Amino acid sequence: MPNVQWEMDRLGGTLPALKTLESKLDLMNQLKPELKSLVDDINSITDTSDLSRAKEGGRAIKRMLTSQGRAIEHDWERKT
């Protein structure tokens, strides 16, 4: 016959750890939507998919200003 008291004590010792894990799991489940939203915000802020188009636009503006004799390098050099 197994020692029932020993088994009860052993199981009782693991219950606080299980309660702590359950509590942490609940907390993570509550935070998950917020964390997902933050990740989505960070991804949208750091999205560089349009960077090549922006660079091409900048080059076009620079070409236009240069053709008019108003190169942008000279404009910022005067301001600094």
C-alpha positions in Angstrom: 0.0 0.0 0.0 1.5 3.4 -1.0 2.2 6.1 1.5 -0.9 8.3 1.0 0.4 11.1 3.2 3.7 11.3 1.4 1.9 11.4 -2.0 -0.4 14.2 -0.7 2.6 16.2 0.6 4.4 15.7 -2.7 1.3 16.9 -4.7 0.7 19.8 -2.3 4.3 21.0 -2.9 3.7 21.2 -6.6 0.3 23.0 -6.4 1.8 26.5 -5.6 4.1 26.1 -8.6 1.1 25.2 -10.7 -0.9 28.1 -9.4 2.1 30.4 -10.2 2.3 29.0 -13.7 -1.4 29.4 -14.3 -1.2 33.0 -13.1 1.6 33.8 -15.4 -0.2 32.1 -18.3 -3.3 34.2 -17.6 -1.1 37.3 -17.5 0.5 36.4 -20.8 -2.9 35.7 -22.4 -4.1 39.2 -21.2 -1.0 40.9 -22.6 -0.9 39.0 -25.9 -3.3 41.4 -27.8 -1.4 44.4 -26.5 1.9 42.9 -27.5 0.6 42.0 -30.9 -0.6 45.6 -31.4 2.8 46.9 -30.4 4.6 44.5 -32.8 2.2 45.6 -35.6 3.0 49.3 -34.8 6.7 48.7 -34.8 6.5 46.8 -38.0 4.5 49.6 -39.7 7.0 52.3 -38.4 10.0 50.4 -39.6 8.5 49.4 -42.9 11.0 50.2 -45.7 9.0 48.8 -48.6 8.5 52.3 -50.1 12.1 53.5 -49.4 13.3 52.8 -53.0 10.4 54.9 -54.3 11.2 57.7 -51.9 14.9 57.7 -52.9 13.9 57.9 -56.6 11.6 60.8 -55.7 14.5 62.5 -53.9 16.7 62.0 -56.9 14.1 63.5 -59.2 13.8 66.6 -57.0 17.5 66.9 -56.8 17.8 66.7 -60.6 15.1 69.3 -61.0 16.8 71.7 -58.5 20.2 71.1 -60.1 18.8 71.9 -63.5 17.5 75.2 -62.2 20.8 76.0 -60.6 19.6 75.5 -57.1 21.5 72.4 -56.0 20.3 71.3 -52.6 23.9 70.6 -51.3 24.4 74.4 -51.4 21.2 75.1 -49.5 22.0 73.0 -46.5 25.6 74.1 -46.4 24.5 77.8 -46.0 22.2 76.9 -43.1 24.8 75.0 -41.1 
